[in-house]
Amino acid sequence: MSLLRLDKVSLAYGHRPLLEHAQLEIRRGERVCLVGRNGAGKSSLIRLLSGEATPDDGSLWVRPGTRIAHLAQEVSPDSGESIFDIVASGLAELGQLISQYHHTTTELAHAPTLALTQRLAQLQHQLEAGDGWRLEQRVEMVLSRLGLDGDASMHSLSGGWRRRVMLARALVCEPD
């Protein structure tokens, strides 16, 4: 069963073609490694597959419901965001709710107020409606498996640890 397929795809930036009538099919369970020289079009192909770019010619088909994630070539710039927030952002809208819930519980533990308690109840309701608890556990599991402290901020990390955070962000959505 195909997850995605490129059929005679062409892509060029300027006068230099990166892909000319490329054919590719990736089936469920296959593992693919993309190797090539700098400037050969590896990142451009990944951008096509993830939907961040469109081909100049040919067709790209992705099985509906297929989850695609990639580890960006550039590491996130020095950010004050928490590692938890960055990893949870790999889950799109529910990831934002999970982050808000995480921060609200932390605030509530330090300074309990009625407003925070009400906000927490509202977030809990939204998470229950969207299967957010399972996803919150997934964020915690990925953080644990990669040895990441969710409360640390991105700016406190070296380049290698930042790359690990970005890997966790890509893995948390359990891509196909």
C-alpha positions as CSV (number, residue, x, y, z in Angstrom):
1,M,0.0,0.0,0.0
2,S,1.5,3.3,-1.1
3,L,1.9,6.2,1.3
4,L,3.1,8.6,-1.3
5,R,4.0,8.8,-4.9
6,L,5.8,11.2,-7.2
7,D,5.0,10.9,-10.9
8,K,7.3,12.7,-13.4
9,V,7.9,15.5,-10.9
10,S,10.1,18.4,-12.0
11,L,11.3,21.2,-9.8
12,A,13.8,24.0,-10.5
13,Y,15.0,27.1,-8.8
14,G,16.1,29.6,-11.4
15,H,17.6,27.9,-14.4
16,R,19.0,25.0,-12.5
17,P,16.7,21.9,-12.3
18,L,16.8,20.0,-9.0
19,L,14.4,17.3,-10.1
20,E,13.6,16.3,-13.7
21,H,10.7,13.9,-14.2
22,A,11.4,12.2,-10.9
23,Q,9.6,9.0,-9.9
24,L,9.3,7.8,-6.3
25,E,6.9,5.6,-4.4
26,I,7.1,4.9,-0.7
27,R,5.1,2.1,0.7
28,R,3.9,1.5,4.3
29,G,6.7,0.0,6.4
30,E,9.5,1.1,4.0
31,R,12.5,3.1,5.4
32,V,14.1,5.5,3.1
33,C,17.5,7.2,3.4
34,L,18.1,10.3,1.2
35,V,21.8,10.9,0.4
36,G,23.4,13.4,-2.0
37,R,25.8,16.3,-2.4
38,N,25.1,19.8,-1.1
39,G,22.7,21.5,-3.5
40,A,21.5,18.3,-5.1
41,G,17.9,18.9,-4.1
42,K,17.5,16.7,-0.9
43,S,15.8,19.4,1.1
44,S,13.7,20.5,-1.8
45,L,12.4,17.0,-2.2
46,I,11.6,16.8,1.5
47,R,9.7,20.2,1.2
48,L,7.7,18.7,-1.7
49,L,6.8,15.6,0.3
50,S,5.8,17.6,3.4
51,G,3.6,19.9,1.4
52,E,5.8,23.0,2.0
53,A,6.5,23.3,-1.8
54,T,4.7,22.4,-5.0
55,P,6.3,20.8,-8.1
56,D,6.7,22.8,-11.3
57,D,5.5,19.8,-13.2
58,G,4.2,16.3,-12.6
59,S,2.1,15.1,-9.7
60,L,2.5,14.3,-6.1
61,W,0.0,12.0,-4.3
62,V,-0.1,11.4,-0.5
63,R,-2.5,8.9,0.9
64,P,-5.2,10.7,2.9
65,G,-4.4,10.6,6.6
66,T,-0.7,10.0,6.1
67,R,1.4,11.8,8.7
68,I,4.6,13.3,7.4
69,A,7.3,14.8,9.6
70,H,10.8,15.9,8.9
71,L,13.8,17.1,10.9
72,A,14.6,20.6,9.6
73,Q,18.1,21.1,8.3
74,E,18.4,24.4,10.3
75,V,18.2,24.1,14.1
76,S,15.7,26.4,15.7
77,P,17.2,29.8,16.6
78,D,17.9,30.8,20.1
79,S,14.4,30.8,21.6
80,G,13.0,31.3,25.0
81,E,10.4,28.7,24.5
82,S,10.4,25.6,26.7
83,I,11.4,22.3,25.3
84,F,7.9,21.0,26.2
85,D,6.3,23.7,24.1
86,I,8.5,23.0,21.1
87,V,7.9,19.3,21.2
88,A,4.2,19.7,21.7
89,S,4.0,22.0,18.7
90,G,4.6,18.9,16.6
91,L,1.0,18.0,17.4
92,A,-0.5,21.2,15.8
93,E,-3.6,22.6,17.5
94,L,-3.9,20.0,20.2
95,G,-0.2,20.6,20.9
96,Q,-1.0,24.2,21.8
97,L,-3.7,23.1,24.2
98,I,-1.3,20.6,25.8
99,S,1.3,23.3,26.3
100,Q,-1.3,25.7,27.7
101,Y,-2.5,22.9,30.1
102,H,1.1,22.2,31.1
103,H,1.8,25.9,31.9
104,T,-1.5,26.4,33.7
105,T,-0.8,23.5,36.0
106,T,2.6,24.8,36.8
107,E,1.2,28.3,37.5
108,L,-1.6,26.8,39.6
109,A,1.0,24.9,41.7
110,H,2.9,28.1,42.5
111,A,0.0,30.5,43.0
112,P,-3.5,29.0,43.1
113,T,-6.3,31.3,42.0
114,L,-9.9,30.9,41.0
115,A,-9.2,32.2,37.5
116,L,-6.4,29.6,37.0
117,T,-8.6,26.8,38.3
118,Q,-11.3,27.8,35.9
119,R,-8.8,28.0,33.0
120,L,-7.5,24.5,33.9
121,A,-11.1,23.1,33.9
122,Q,-11.7,24.6,30.5
123,L,-8.5,23.2,29.1
124,Q,-9.2,19.8,30.6
125,H,-12.6,19.8,28.8
126,Q,-11.0,20.7,25.5
127,L,-8.3,18.1,25.8
128,E,-10.9,15.4,26.7
129,A,-12.9,16.2,23.6
130,G,-9.9,15.9,21.3
131,D,-8.1,12.8,22.9
132,G,-5.5,15.2,24.2
133,W,-4.6,13.1,27.2
134,R,-3.2,10.4,25.0
135,L,-1.2,13.0,23.1
136,E,0.0,14.6,26.3
137,Q,1.4,11.2,27.4
138,R,3.0,10.9,24.0
139,V,4.8,14.2,24.5
140,E,6.0,13.1,27.9
141,M,7.1,9.7,26.6
142,V,9.2,11.3,23.7
143,L,10.8,13.7,26.1
144,S,11.7,10.9,28.4
145,R,13.0,8.6,25.7
146,L,15.3,11.3,24.3
147,G,16.4,12.4,27.8
148,L,15.0,16.0,27.5
149,D,13.8,18.2,30.4
150,G,10.5,19.7,29.2
151,D,10.8,22.7,31.6
152,A,14.2,23.8,30.2
153,S,14.3,26.6,27.7
154,M,15.7,26.2,24.2
155,H,18.2,29.0,24.7
156,S,20.0,27.0,27.4
157,L,20.9,24.2,25.1
158,S,23.8,23.5,22.8
159,G,23.4,22.9,19.1
160,G,23.3,19.1,19.5
161,W,20.6,19.2,22.2
162,R,18.6,21.7,20.1
163,R,18.8,19.2,17.3
164,R,17.5,16.5,19.7
165,V,14.6,18.7,20.6
166,M,13.7,19.2,16.9
167,L,13.9,15.4,16.5
168,A,11.5,14.9,19.4
169,R,9.1,17.5,17.7
170,A,9.2,15.4,14.5
171,L,8.7,12.1,16.3
172,V,5.8,13.1,18.6
173,C,3.2,13.0,15.8
174,E,4.2,9.4,15.1
175,P,4.8,10.0,11.4
176,D,4.1,7.3,8.8
